[in-house]
Amino acid sequence: MPSHIHLYFIRKGDVIIKPIDLHVHSNKSDGSNTPSELVYMAMKKGLAAFALTDHDTVDGIDEALVCAERLYAESMNAMSG
């Protein structure tokens, strides 16, 4: 996604199913994009999941969850961790 990309992949045997990004920061810490923008970017890139890993805050989680649930209502489960 924005400046630093840490893509991992969901595999089924030797087949890569979908990429995931486990290190994403929003503008709630040192990132450039809102949590909702990050959800849209993840969808556009075809990610199966991403982890919102803002520094010292969880302020962006609710916004990201609401956006993800709206966009991915049947194809993705959104959860905080």
Secondary structure, 3 states (H helix, E strand, C coil): CCCCCCEEEEEECCEEEEEEEEEECCCCCCCCCCHHHHHHHHHHHCCCEEEECCCCCCCCHHHHHHHHHHHCCCCCCCCCC
